Amino acid sequence: MLKKLLSLIFCSFLLASCHHSQIIEPELPGFQPGDSCVRTLLVYMEARNNLNNEALADLEEMRQAAIPAGNRLLVYRSRRGDDHPVLCEIFKGGDSVLLDYPDSVLATDPAHMAKVIADTRSIAPSREFAMIFWSHASGWRQLNARGFGSENGNAMTTTQLAAGLAGDRKIDYLFFDCCYMGSAEVAYELRNSARYFVASPCEVPAGGMPYHLTIPELFNPDMEQGLRNAINITVDYYRSDPMEDCPSTLSLVNLAAMDQLIDSVKKISSLQLPATFMPQRFSVNSPYNNMFADLGQYMEALGSRIPDGVILHEQHTDRIWNRLSLVYCCGLTVFIPDLRTGIDYSYKGYNTLQWAKYLNLK
């Protein structure tokens, strides 16, 4: 984390000039106004919270990255200390503000998110379009919790997130650089929004993805291989830094296979788990340690398995905060009601999710 914080002074200088009242066409090599590029990657950075410094550090990492020719990296940035949210274009060594928004808007409003996506598609038309979600998150939790984002006491639930992503054209991939979004419930809710889904089933270190290393892979012409590489780079980054002592777990999911997965789960959802079953936990903190269990372990305990082609790639560190061993980690979690403590499927709005409705969980 120290190496990221060292860049804050430089970042603050650059960000101080990022305020314009109209769209500015960036002067980028090889592009003319109105040109279409190969892939546009939008980072949706919601940092009006305690992640201010991490946002600055990650923005500087993005400026250090080599963005392959014919591609564009845009960041919607909403953070404390800025006069108002802005849509910036990142290029090696700097950035350029393309559009700014009123300070009154909330990044956690799904209608506003949909507008930012539409603005990005208009400003940076491309054959492929992908998104990174950057903020706090708490997975499928629907009520009295943040779901995705944390802005002035506001949050976006998983169902609201799906609504904000609904459009005429699927997004090529969704990459969540935030905690706990790697659950079967979240992936199923977003199955019609994108082709690929990358997320972590547990906490994500505050430093997040090492963007200076992963950005080239996030523009890899072989999209699936690039996502695999970005996952490997990120997990190895934390494995190799003993001073961080952080967990890192990421998986690549084929959203087109989520219907096949839920049909497999439906066949076993009424079965009773063995009395000796002890679910793998993915958090050392309450209440999260009761919300997420390993999907693969759960299905195997009931005599089933995750169908081929659902989880395309997965990597994880051996432990979480050096306190909890990851014995089972298939890449997706699932909520299992713990009847011994009185938790049921209505917990935190669980029964409003499409996953619970399809499985008829009440």
RODO-770532 format. One line per 3 residues: their letters; for each residue x negated, z, y of C-alpha. Coordinates in nm, 4 decimals. Each point is the difference from the previous one (the first is absolute). Example, Ala and Ser with C-alpha at 12.3 -4.5 7.8 and 13.67 -1.06 7.14 Angstrom:
REM residues 2
as	-1.2300 0.7800 -0.4500  -0.1370 -0.0660 0.3440 .
***
This chain:
REM residues 362
mlk	0.0000 0.0000 0.0000  -0.2917 0.0714 0.2359  -0.1063 -0.3641 -0.0038 .
kll	0.3455 -0.1017 0.1230  0.0204 0.2592 0.2765  -0.3347 -0.1122 0.1452 .
sli	0.1662 -0.3220 0.1133  0.2733 0.1666 0.2081  -0.1723 -0.0289 0.3378 .
fcs	-0.0537 -0.3727 -0.0464  0.3587 -0.0439 -0.1205  0.1448 0.1875 0.2966 .
fll	-0.1807 -0.2323 0.2386  0.1400 -0.3075 -0.1714  0.3536 0.1320 -0.0261 .
asc	0.0182 0.1035 0.3625  0.0326 -0.3638 0.1080  0.2746 -0.0924 -0.2516 .
hhs	0.3032 -0.0264 0.2297  0.1737 -0.3259 0.0926  0.3582 -0.0877 0.0828 .
qii	0.0252 -0.3299 -0.1830  -0.1230 -0.1813 -0.3088  -0.3633 -0.1021 0.0322 .
epe	-0.1301 -0.2811 -0.2165  -0.3374 0.1232 -0.1337  -0.3062 -0.2154 0.0433 .
lpg	-0.1109 -0.0154 -0.3614  -0.2375 -0.2529 -0.1552  0.1825 -0.2851 -0.1703 .
fqp	0.3484 0.0869 0.1268  0.2179 -0.1718 0.2539  0.3243 0.1506 0.1373 .
gds	0.2793 -0.0574 -0.2517  -0.2321 -0.0645 -0.2940  0.1049 0.1236 -0.3420 .
cvr	-0.2589 0.1872 -0.2032  -0.0440 0.0710 -0.3687  0.0874 0.3715 -0.0047 .
tll	0.1105 0.2450 0.2650  -0.0520 0.3685 -0.0797  0.1975 0.2485 0.2099 .
vym	-0.1122 0.3629 0.0006  0.2970 0.2174 0.0954  -0.1811 0.3027 0.1413 .
ear	0.2258 0.2946 0.0821  -0.2298 0.2640 0.1458  0.2043 0.2022 0.2468 .
nnl	-0.0945 0.3040 -0.2030  -0.3124 0.1902 -0.1069  -0.1691 -0.3196 -0.1272 .
nne	-0.1088 -0.1096 0.3480  -0.3727 0.0230 -0.0667  0.0291 -0.1663 -0.3397 .
ala	0.1879 -0.2885 0.1640  -0.2856 -0.0552 0.2451  -0.2562 0.0107 -0.2782 .
dle	0.1886 -0.2476 -0.2178  0.0523 -0.2369 0.2926  -0.3756 -0.0009 0.0547 .
emr	-0.0555 -0.0706 -0.3696  0.2342 -0.2990 0.0308  -0.2049 -0.1302 0.2943 .
qaa	-0.3105 0.0213 -0.2164  0.1536 -0.2083 -0.2785  -0.0622 -0.3670 -0.0598 .
ipa	0.3400 -0.1722 0.0167  -0.0184 -0.3261 -0.1958  0.0589 -0.3148 0.2058 .
gnr	0.3578 -0.1215 0.0062  0.1505 0.3499 -0.0185  0.1282 0.2485 0.2580 .
llv	0.0050 0.3809 0.0065  0.2605 0.1607 0.2268  0.0649 0.3702 0.0549 .
yrs	0.3160 0.1581 0.1330  -0.1417 0.3194 0.1480  0.2160 0.2963 0.0962 .
rrg	-0.2140 0.3060 0.0695  -0.0200 0.3035 0.2248  -0.2073 -0.0572 0.3094 .
ddh	0.1103 -0.3616 0.0503  0.2410 -0.0826 0.2821  0.2189 -0.1906 -0.2442 .
pvl	-0.0139 -0.1725 -0.3398  -0.1752 -0.3367 -0.0149  -0.0481 -0.2914 -0.2352 .
cei	-0.3713 -0.0866 -0.0071  -0.2061 -0.2648 -0.1704  -0.3229 0.1228 -0.1572 .
fkg	-0.3061 -0.2185 -0.0218  -0.3603 0.0822 -0.0812  -0.1350 0.2147 0.2810 .
gds	0.3192 0.0452 0.1987  0.3717 -0.0442 0.0431  0.2569 -0.1633 0.2259 .
vll	0.3465 0.1290 0.0893  0.2694 -0.2566 -0.0735  0.3143 0.1941 0.0853 .
dyp	0.0986 0.3451 0.1135  0.3174 0.1993 -0.0556  0.1863 0.2691 0.1982 .
dsv	-0.1211 0.3523 -0.0570  0.3540 0.0981 -0.1014  -0.0031 -0.1996 -0.3252 .
lat	-0.0648 0.1731 -0.3318  -0.2187 -0.1507 -0.2705  0.2184 0.1888 -0.2483 .
dpa	0.3083 -0.1992 0.1063  0.0523 -0.2711 -0.2669  0.1571 -0.2324 0.2581 .
hma	-0.3093 0.0287 0.2182  -0.2252 -0.0613 -0.2992  0.1997 -0.3149 -0.0777 .
kvi	-0.0543 -0.1149 0.3598  -0.3758 0.0587 -0.0242  -0.0067 -0.2064 -0.3198 .
adt	0.1968 -0.2785 0.1680  -0.2303 0.0091 0.3041  -0.3050 -0.0196 -0.2258 .
rsi	0.1369 -0.2948 -0.1960  0.0762 -0.1786 0.3282  -0.3373 0.0702 0.1620 .
aps	-0.2092 -0.0579 -0.3137  0.1869 -0.2466 -0.2239  -0.1622 -0.0340 -0.3388 .
ref	0.0558 -0.1238 -0.3532  -0.0445 0.3551 -0.1332  0.1006 0.3293 0.1596 .
ami	-0.0960 0.3518 -0.1112  0.0303 0.3552 0.1336  -0.1904 0.3259 -0.0111 .
fws	0.1924 0.3189 0.0741  -0.2167 0.2656 0.1641  0.1252 0.3530 0.0691 .
has	0.1235 0.3136 -0.1723  0.2409 -0.0493 -0.2893  0.1744 0.1970 -0.2702 .
gwr	0.1244 -0.2627 -0.2420  0.3657 -0.0169 -0.0934  0.1066 0.3200 0.1800 .
qln	0.3124 -0.0903 0.1933  0.1269 0.3087 0.1813  -0.1673 0.2389 0.2432 .
arg	-0.3352 -0.1636 -0.0656  -0.2042 -0.2865 0.1323  0.0232 -0.2641 -0.2750 .
fgs	-0.2294 -0.2335 0.1951  -0.1403 0.0944 0.3382  0.0178 0.3084 0.2183 .
eng	0.0704 -0.0643 0.3660  0.1319 0.2660 0.2364  0.1962 0.1602 -0.2825 .
nam	0.1369 -0.3321 -0.1249  -0.0592 -0.1741 -0.3324  0.1086 -0.3075 -0.1945 .
ttt	0.1539 0.0553 -0.3436  -0.0772 -0.2321 -0.2896  0.3425 -0.1616 0.0268 .
qla	-0.0480 -0.0536 0.3741  -0.3416 -0.1492 -0.0658  0.1532 -0.2483 -0.2444 .
agl	0.2657 -0.0905 0.2576  -0.2638 -0.0600 0.2666  -0.1940 -0.2292 -0.2332 .
agd	0.3045 -0.2043 -0.1008  -0.0290 -0.3575 0.1190  0.0287 -0.3627 -0.0945 .
rki	-0.3548 -0.0133 -0.1317  -0.1769 0.2384 -0.2352  -0.3210 0.1623 0.1156 .
dyl	-0.2960 -0.0898 -0.2185  -0.1225 0.3563 -0.0401  0.0691 0.3504 0.1275 .
ffd	-0.3004 0.2327 0.0049  0.0710 0.3681 0.0734  -0.2995 0.1833 0.1415 .
ccy	0.1917 0.3268 -0.0072  0.0938 0.2766 -0.2419  0.2316 -0.0015 -0.3032 .
mgs	0.1546 -0.3474 0.0375  -0.1140 -0.1081 -0.3484  0.3207 0.0956 -0.1801 .
aev	0.2331 -0.2043 -0.2176  0.2859 0.0950 0.2310  -0.1712 -0.1362 0.3126 .
aye	-0.1183 -0.3167 -0.1757  0.3507 -0.0665 -0.1324  0.1545 0.0560 0.3443 .
lrn	-0.2411 -0.2592 0.1444  0.0159 -0.2462 -0.2919  0.1754 -0.2677 0.2056 .
sar	-0.2296 0.0396 0.3009  -0.3318 -0.1280 -0.1334  -0.1945 -0.1521 -0.2884 .
yfv	-0.2638 0.2715 -0.0374  0.0026 0.3727 0.0718  -0.3126 0.2169 0.0368 .
asp	0.0301 0.3754 0.0438  -0.1313 0.3389 -0.1048  0.1931 0.2351 -0.2283 .
cev	-0.1680 0.3011 0.1622  -0.1461 0.1040 0.3332  -0.2200 -0.2404 0.1942 .
pag	-0.3109 0.1387 0.1751  0.0367 0.0191 0.3773  -0.2673 -0.2671 0.0357 .
gmp	0.2144 -0.2418 -0.2000  -0.1242 -0.3377 -0.1110  -0.3548 -0.1024 0.1071 .
yhl	0.1214 -0.3011 0.1983  -0.3456 -0.1303 0.0875  -0.0474 -0.0580 -0.3744 .
tip	0.3499 -0.1005 -0.1127  0.1183 -0.2362 0.2758  -0.1780 -0.3073 -0.1455 .
elf	0.1670 0.0645 -0.3367  0.3399 0.0442 0.1609  -0.0364 -0.3622 0.1142 .
npd	-0.1357 -0.1249 -0.3333  0.1552 -0.3427 -0.0807  0.0592 0.1359 -0.3518 .
meq	0.2463 0.2617 0.1222  0.0374 0.1979 -0.3210  -0.3750 0.0152 -0.0584 .
glr	-0.0589 0.0987 0.3608  0.2412 0.2912 -0.0336  -0.1707 0.1090 -0.3195 .
nai	-0.3340 -0.0112 0.1801  0.1322 0.1975 0.2980  0.1280 0.2690 -0.2367 .
nit	-0.3361 0.0210 -0.1783  -0.1921 0.0148 0.3279  0.2185 0.2800 0.1348 .
vdy	-0.0100 0.2209 -0.3096  -0.3743 -0.0557 -0.0473  -0.0526 0.0881 0.3680 .
yrs	0.1355 0.3496 -0.0620  -0.1561 0.0371 -0.3432  -0.3424 -0.0571 0.1515 .
dpm	0.0337 0.2515 0.2845  -0.0226 0.3556 -0.1391  0.0362 0.1472 0.3481 .
edc	0.3551 -0.1371 0.0247  0.1296 0.1671 -0.3202  0.3165 -0.2089 0.0435 .
pst	0.2412 -0.1539 -0.2445  0.0425 -0.3759 -0.0019  0.2582 -0.1693 -0.2184 .
lsl	0.1319 -0.3513 0.0525  0.2023 -0.2422 -0.2073  0.1102 -0.3617 0.0286 .
vnl	0.3607 -0.0605 -0.1070  0.1822 -0.3265 -0.0671  0.3337 0.0555 0.1722 .
aam	0.1602 -0.2906 -0.1880  -0.0312 0.2098 -0.3167  0.1802 0.3077 0.1351 .
dql	0.3344 -0.1054 -0.1514  -0.1659 -0.0192 -0.3398  -0.1494 0.3443 0.0526 .
ids	0.3249 0.1672 0.0975  0.1787 -0.1544 -0.2985  -0.2651 0.1551 -0.2255 .
vkk	0.0431 0.3375 0.1689  0.3797 -0.0221 -0.0236  -0.0215 -0.0210 -0.3793 .
iss	-0.1727 0.3399 -0.0150  0.1401 0.1764 0.3086  0.2588 0.1959 -0.1985 .
lql	-0.2513 0.1272 -0.2574  -0.1272 0.3565 0.0008  -0.3680 0.0556 0.0652 .
pat	-0.1890 0.2097 -0.2562  -0.0044 0.3705 0.0827  -0.3801 -0.0126 0.0033 .
fmp	-0.0126 -0.2799 0.2598  -0.2151 0.0922 0.2994  0.0155 -0.2671 0.2703 .
qrf	-0.3115 -0.1154 0.1786  0.0196 0.1195 0.3583  -0.1284 -0.1947 0.2981 .
svn	-0.0149 0.2693 0.2656  -0.1331 0.3513 0.0368  0.2505 0.0693 0.2780 .
spy	0.3637 0.1111 -0.0207  0.2506 -0.1683 -0.0015  -0.1900 -0.3153 -0.0923 .
nnm	-0.1323 0.1439 -0.3244  0.3571 -0.0128 -0.1373  0.0909 -0.3437 0.1328 .
fad	-0.2405 -0.2350 -0.1744  -0.0901 -0.0390 -0.3697  -0.1855 -0.2792 -0.1776 .
lgq	0.2389 -0.2780 -0.1019  -0.2101 -0.1084 -0.2974  -0.0225 0.3519 -0.1420 .
yme	0.3757 0.0465 0.0433  0.0883 -0.3239 -0.1782  -0.2463 0.0616 -0.2852 .
alg	0.1453 0.3473 -0.0570  0.3353 -0.1677 -0.0639  -0.1402 -0.2655 -0.2328 .
sri	-0.0200 -0.2829 0.2530  -0.2613 -0.1609 0.2254  -0.0348 -0.1790 0.3304 .
pdg	0.0604 -0.3735 -0.0593  -0.2959 -0.2333 0.0379  -0.0283 -0.1676 0.3388 .
vil	0.1382 0.2886 0.2085  -0.3225 0.1798 0.0970  -0.2634 -0.2673 0.0474 .
heq	-0.2915 0.2263 0.0932  -0.0715 0.3694 0.0507  -0.2967 0.2151 0.0965 .
htd	-0.0278 0.3732 0.0633  -0.2459 0.2817 0.0469  -0.0196 0.2626 -0.2743 .
riw	0.1384 0.2876 0.2020  0.2142 0.0848 0.3026  -0.1798 0.2216 0.2547 .
nrl	-0.2214 0.1138 -0.2877  0.2881 0.2198 -0.1173  0.2301 -0.2212 -0.2074 .
slv	-0.1194 -0.2302 -0.2771  0.1610 -0.3431 -0.0284  0.0389 -0.0182 -0.3779 .
ycc	0.2874 -0.2483 0.0289  0.0039 -0.2523 0.2838  0.1668 -0.3322 -0.0798 .
glt	0.0402 -0.0915 0.3675  0.3666 0.0912 0.0577  0.1778 0.3326 0.0116 .
vfi	0.3598 0.0905 -0.0766  0.2133 0.3007 0.0825  0.1023 0.2081 -0.3032 .
pdl	0.2648 0.2667 0.0654  -0.1346 0.3424 -0.0821  0.3106 0.1818 -0.1252 .
rtg	-0.1948 0.3232 -0.0447  -0.0292 0.0318 0.3777  0.3400 -0.1425 0.0835 .
idy	-0.1233 -0.3271 0.1487  0.2313 -0.2933 -0.0685  0.0274 -0.3669 0.0960 .
syk	0.1722 0.0777 0.3290  -0.3256 0.1625 0.1142  -0.0924 -0.1250 0.3471 .
gyn	0.2427 -0.2917 -0.0199  -0.1372 -0.1378 -0.3247  0.3426 -0.1177 -0.1141 .
tlq	0.0251 -0.2355 0.2998  -0.2871 -0.2132 -0.1325  0.0656 -0.3287 -0.1791 .
wak	-0.2058 0.1285 -0.2947  0.2257 0.3022 -0.0484  0.3171 -0.2031 0.0518 .
yln	-0.0982 -0.2601 -0.2607  -0.0909 0.2692 -0.2517  0.3227 0.1834 0.0863 .
lk	-0.1900 0.3198 0.0726  0.2177 0.2642 0.1622 .
***
